[in-house]
């Protein structure tokens, strides 16, 4: 991969209109932001540019609207929170490239910041039709003199604001993207060993590519969460009503065989919390992972597995963790995820939390974010990088 230009290399930005593609895709309930982690992560680059006298135009998406405005996906709450974090008003345009956007940008003075409405309110942002996406990119690029890509959570998407706009303007990677790439290089190019990866989350299918690529690189692979039950089933065990992807069993058997051949230690749960139903107050008990009752479903790794996983992480020098160990949103089934997080915090290793639900869990469980070497803002983007894929948004930022 070629070098990414940094925002310092843009030179004097005073008076220049700088379009910053940030990642403000935060969880909301009834218009209230429930986790502002991604907004906080976007602040340093915006503050840096504004502090150097740039007229900063922030653009981002929220949720998955279908190319037309939907009130529940408005970025207005994000504009207000961004303003609080910056310590000054963030002007808000009520459209993406229309009259409000043009007027808002026109009114910016040096050092001021504006946020455009949700990019995905315009069908051109995500269109697979090159002409439609290109037309939107032209309009977006027309608002600015320079482009800064800082929305790491979106760099794996071939979207107008991520891929097409930087081809139309002098561009650079923001501090967040540069830091994410540096960390991912550390995980892929020459990691300190032992190198352990902990994968969880619901589906094996979401992690197929990353498992296939990491088997050649890691010393240990620890599997928890809903995806563990497909591994247990592949070994011939009863998994009851637990989450299971039958169509992935052959693929998983292949992973088990390859891990053995490569000498990779593949660690699966030895016990699970088996519940009578999927509910926060469900009756449950710890049972052997090889003997889950037919009428129960595993909702978390059990106490012996928590100890096992912690012991297999204790001497690691590099750890990447992506995906919760159980249904951490329910307090009764958050213990496994907490145990893995605390093992990483206690470790002397270079520890990376791979964004998405793992990052959300760290914050929900009230754990110190500075207890980890790095918490990624991009779950899907991190995984695709670790799969060895070319990410369109990074390719567009290369010199």
FENHUBEL-V299382 format. One record per pair of residues at least 6 apart in sequence whose C-alpha atoms are under 7 Angstrom apart, sorted by the first residue. I is the first residue (numbers start at 1). J is the second residue. D is the distance in Angstrom with one decimal. If there is no record, write none. Layout:
BEGIN
I/J/D + I/J/D
END
This chain:
BEGIN
2/398/5.8 + 2/399/6.7 + 3/398/6.0 + 3/399/6.6 + 4/172/6.8 + 4/173/6.2 + 4/397/6.2 + 4/398/5.0 + 4/399/6.4 + 5/172/4.8 + 5/173/5.9 + 5/399/6.8 + 6/172/5.2 + 6/173/5.3 + 6/174/6.5 + 7/172/5.5 + 7/173/6.3 + 7/174/6.0 + 13/52/6.5 + 13/53/6.5 + 13/54/5.2 + 14/52/6.0 + 14/53/4.2 + 14/54/4.7 + 14/110/6.6 + 15/53/6.1 + 15/54/5.3 + 15/55/6.1 + 15/110/5.3 + 16/54/5.3 + 16/55/5.9 + 16/145/6.1 + 17/54/6.2 + 17/55/4.7 + 17/56/6.0 + 17/57/7.0 + 17/144/4.8 + 17/145/5.2 + 17/146/6.4 + 18/54/6.5 + 18/55/6.0 + 18/56/5.0 + 18/57/5.9 + 18/144/5.6 + 18/145/6.0 + 18/146/4.7 + 18/147/5.6 + 19/56/6.2 + 19/57/4.7 + 19/58/5.9 + 19/144/5.8 + 19/146/6.2 + 19/147/4.8 + 19/148/6.2 + 20/56/7.0 + 20/57/6.0 + 20/58/4.8 + 20/59/6.2 + 20/147/6.0 + 20/148/4.7 + 20/149/6.0 + 20/150/6.6 + 21/58/6.0 + 21/59/5.1 + 21/60/5.9 + 21/148/6.3 + 21/149/5.1 + 21/150/5.5 + 21/151/5.5 + 21/161/6.8 + 22/42/6.2 + 22/58/6.5 + 22/59/6.1 + 22/60/5.4 + 22/150/5.0 + 22/151/4.0 + 23/38/6.3 + 23/42/6.9 + 23/60/5.7 + 23/151/4.2 + 23/152/6.8 + 23/153/6.1 + 24/38/5.7 + 24/39/5.4 + 24/60/5.9 + 24/61/6.6 + 24/62/6.7 + 24/78/6.9 + 25/61/6.0 + 25/62/4.5 + 25/63/6.5 + 26/33/6.8 + 26/35/6.4 + 26/36/6.3 + 26/38/6.5 + 26/62/6.9 + 27/33/6.0 + 27/34/5.7 + 27/35/6.1 + 28/34/5.4 + 31/72/6.7 + 31/77/6.8 + 38/377/6.3 + 39/82/6.6 + 42/176/7.0 + 43/86/6.9 + 45/174/5.9 + 45/175/5.7 + 47/86/6.9 + 50/56/6.3 + 50/111/4.2 + 50/112/6.2 + 51/111/6.0 + 52/111/6.9 + 53/110/4.8 + 53/111/4.3 + 54/110/5.5 + 54/111/5.2 + 55/108/6.1 + 55/109/6.3 + 55/110/5.1 + 55/111/5.4 + 55/112/5.4 + 55/113/6.2 + 56/112/6.3 + 56/113/4.7 + 56/114/6.3 + 57/113/6.0 + 57/114/5.0 + 57/115/5.8 + 58/114/6.0 + 58/115/4.6 + 58/116/6.3 + 59/115/5.9 + 59/116/5.3 + 59/119/6.9 + 60/118/6.0 + 60/119/5.9 + 61/118/4.8 + 61/119/5.2 + 61/120/5.9 + 62/73/5.8 + 62/75/6.9 + 62/118/6.2 + 63/73/6.3 + 65/120/6.1 + 65/121/6.4 + 66/123/7.0 + 67/120/5.4 + 67/121/4.6 + 67/122/4.6 + 67/123/3.8 + 68/121/4.3 + 68/122/5.9 + 68/123/6.9 + 69/121/4.7 + 74/117/6.6 + 74/118/6.1 + 75/117/5.7 + 75/118/5.8 + 76/92/6.9 + 79/90/6.0 + 79/92/6.5 + 79/115/6.3 + 80/90/7.0 + 82/90/7.0 + 83/89/4.9 + 83/90/5.0 + 90/113/5.2 + 90/114/5.1 + 90/115/6.7 + 91/113/6.4 + 91/114/4.4 + 91/115/6.2 + 92/114/5.7 + 92/115/5.0 + 92/116/6.1 + 93/100/5.3 + 93/101/4.9 + 93/104/6.0 + 93/115/6.2 + 93/116/4.8 + 93/117/5.8 + 94/100/5.9 + 94/101/7.0 + 94/116/6.8 + 94/117/5.3 + 95/101/5.8 + 95/116/6.3 + 95/117/5.0 + 96/116/5.4 + 96/117/5.3 + 96/118/6.8 + 96/119/6.0 + 97/139/6.2 + 97/140/6.0 + 101/116/6.4 + 102/143/7.0 + 119/125/6.2 + 120/126/6.9 + 124/132/5.3 + 124/133/4.4 + 124/136/5.2 + 125/133/5.9 + 125/136/6.6 + 125/159/5.5 + 125/160/4.9 + 125/161/6.6 + 126/133/7.0 + 126/159/5.0 + 126/160/6.7 + 127/133/5.5 + 133/160/5.6 + 134/160/6.8 + 134/164/6.8 + 136/160/6.8 + 137/160/5.2 + 137/161/6.5 + 137/164/5.9 + 137/165/5.2 + 141/165/5.7 + 141/168/6.6 + 141/169/6.9 + 145/169/6.7 + 146/169/5.5 + 146/170/5.2 + 146/171/5.9 + 147/166/6.0 + 147/169/6.0 + 147/170/6.2 + 147/171/4.6 + 147/172/6.6 + 148/171/5.6 + 148/172/5.0 + 148/173/5.5 + 148/174/5.7 + 149/172/6.4 + 149/173/4.9 + 149/174/5.6 + 150/173/6.1 + 150/174/4.6 + 150/175/6.9 + 150/176/5.8 + 150/177/5.2 + 151/177/6.8 + 152/177/5.3 + 152/377/6.6 + 152/378/5.8 + 152/381/7.0 + 153/377/5.8 + 153/378/3.8 + 153/379/6.8 + 153/381/5.8 + 154/381/6.8 + 155/162/6.3 + 155/381/6.3 + 155/391/6.0 + 155/392/6.2 + 155/393/4.1 + 155/394/6.1 + 156/381/5.2 + 156/391/4.6 + 156/392/5.7 + 156/393/6.1 + 157/392/6.3 + 157/393/6.8 + 158/392/5.6 + 158/393/6.9 + 162/393/5.1 + 163/392/5.9 + 163/393/5.0 + 163/396/5.6 + 166/396/6.2 + 166/397/6.6 + 167/396/6.5 + 171/397/6.6 + 172/397/6.1 + 173/397/6.4 + 180/376/6.7 + 188/386/7.0 + 191/318/6.4 + 192/317/5.4 + 192/318/5.7 + 193/316/6.5 + 193/317/5.2 + 193/318/6.3 + 194/219/5.9 + 194/316/4.8 + 194/317/5.5 + 194/318/6.6 + 195/218/5.3 + 195/219/5.3 + 195/220/6.5 + 195/316/5.9 + 195/317/6.1 + 195/318/4.7 + 195/319/6.0 + 196/218/6.1 + 196/219/6.0 + 196/220/4.6 + 196/221/5.9 + 196/313/6.9 + 196/316/6.3 + 196/318/6.2 + 196/319/4.9 + 196/320/6.7 + 197/220/6.3 + 197/221/5.0 + 197/222/6.2 + 197/319/5.5 + 197/320/4.8 + 197/321/5.8 + 198/221/6.0 + 198/222/4.6 + 198/223/6.0 + 198/320/6.2 + 198/321/4.6 + 198/322/6.3 + 199/222/6.2 + 199/223/5.1 + 199/224/6.2 + 199/321/6.0 + 199/322/5.1 + 199/323/5.5 + 200/223/5.9 + 200/224/4.7 + 200/225/4.3 + 200/226/6.8 + 200/227/6.3 + 200/322/6.2 + 200/323/4.0 + 200/324/5.0 + 200/325/5.3 + 201/225/4.9 + 201/226/5.7 + 201/227/6.3 + 201/323/4.3 + 201/324/5.2 + 201/325/6.6 + 202/225/6.1 + 202/226/4.2 + 202/227/5.3 + 203/226/6.3 + 203/227/4.9 + 204/227/4.9 + 209/387/5.4 + 210/383/6.2 + 210/386/6.0 + 210/387/4.5 + 213/387/5.4 + 215/259/6.5 + 218/264/6.8 + 219/264/5.1 + 219/265/6.3 + 220/264/5.5 + 220/265/4.6 + 220/266/5.9 + 221/265/6.2 + 221/266/4.8 + 221/267/6.1 + 222/266/6.0 + 222/267/4.6 + 222/268/6.2 + 223/267/6.3 + 223/268/5.4 + 224/268/6.8 + 224/269/6.5 + 224/301/6.8 + 224/325/4.9 + 225/300/6.5 + 225/324/5.9 + 225/325/3.9 + 225/326/4.8 + 226/243/5.6 + 226/326/6.8 + 228/268/6.8 + 229/239/6.3 + 229/242/6.6 + 229/243/6.5 + 229/244/6.0 + 230/244/5.2 + 230/245/6.0 + 230/249/6.4 + 231/252/6.2 + 233/239/6.4 + 234/249/5.5 + 234/252/6.6 + 234/253/5.8 + 237/290/5.4 + 238/290/6.6 + 238/291/6.3 + 238/292/6.1 + 239/292/5.4 + 239/294/6.9 + 240/292/5.9 + 240/293/5.6 + 240/294/3.8 + 240/295/5.7 + 240/296/5.5 + 240/297/5.8 + 241/294/6.5 + 241/295/6.1 + 241/296/5.4 + 241/297/4.6 + 242/297/4.1 + 242/298/5.3 + 259/265/6.9 + 259/266/6.7 + 269/289/6.2 + 269/301/6.3 + 269/305/5.3 + 270/288/5.9 + 270/289/5.0 + 270/304/6.8 + 270/305/5.5 + 271/286/6.4 + 271/287/5.4 + 271/288/4.2 + 271/289/4.3 + 271/301/6.2 + 271/302/4.8 + 271/304/6.3 + 271/305/5.9 + 272/286/5.5 + 272/287/5.7 + 272/288/6.5 + 272/289/5.7 + 272/298/5.8 + 272/300/5.7 + 272/301/4.3 + 272/302/4.1 + 273/284/6.2 + 273/285/5.4 + 273/286/4.5 + 273/287/6.5 + 273/298/5.5 + 273/299/5.8 + 273/300/5.2 + 273/301/6.0 + 273/302/5.3 + 274/284/5.3 + 274/285/5.5 + 274/286/6.1 + 274/287/6.6 + 274/292/6.8 + 274/296/5.6 + 274/297/5.1 + 274/298/4.3 + 274/299/6.3 + 275/282/5.9 + 275/283/5.6 + 275/284/4.0 + 275/285/6.7 + 275/296/5.3 + 275/297/5.3 + 275/298/6.2 + 275/299/6.7 + 276/282/6.0 + 276/283/5.7 + 276/284/6.3 + 276/295/6.9 + 276/296/5.0 + 276/297/6.6 + 277/296/6.9 + 277/297/6.8 + 280/330/4.9 + 280/332/6.7 + 286/302/5.8 + 299/326/5.3 + 299/327/5.8 + 299/333/6.2 + 300/325/5.9 + 300/326/3.9 + 300/327/6.4 + 300/333/5.4 + 300/336/6.1 + 301/325/6.3 + 301/326/6.5 + 301/336/5.4 + 302/336/6.9 + 306/336/5.9 + 306/339/6.0 + 310/340/6.5 + 310/343/5.3 + 313/343/6.8 + 314/347/6.1 + 316/349/5.9 + 317/348/6.9 + 317/349/4.1 + 317/350/6.1 + 318/349/5.1 + 318/350/4.7 + 318/351/6.0 + 319/349/6.7 + 319/350/6.2 + 319/351/4.8 + 319/352/6.2 + 320/351/6.1 + 320/352/4.8 + 320/353/6.1 + 320/354/6.8 + 321/352/6.3 + 321/353/5.0 + 321/354/5.7 + 322/353/6.2 + 322/354/4.7 + 322/355/7.0 + 322/358/5.9 + 323/357/6.0 + 323/358/5.2 + 324/337/5.4 + 324/357/6.6 + 324/358/5.6 + 325/336/5.4 + 325/337/4.8 + 326/333/5.9 + 326/334/6.3 + 326/336/6.4 + 326/337/6.5 + 327/333/5.4 + 327/334/6.2 + 328/334/3.8 + 328/337/6.6 + 328/361/6.8 + 344/351/6.5 + 344/372/7.0 + 345/371/5.0 + 345/372/5.9 + 350/373/5.8 + 351/372/5.5 + 351/373/5.0 + 351/374/6.5 + 352/372/6.5 + 352/373/5.9 + 352/374/4.8 + 352/375/5.8 + 353/359/6.4 + 353/374/6.3 + 353/375/4.7 + 353/376/6.0 + 354/375/6.4 + 354/376/5.2 + 354/379/5.6 + 354/382/6.4 + 355/375/6.2 + 355/376/4.5 + 355/377/5.0 + 355/378/5.1 + 355/379/4.3 + 356/378/6.4 + 356/379/4.5 + 359/375/6.5 + 385/391/7.0
END
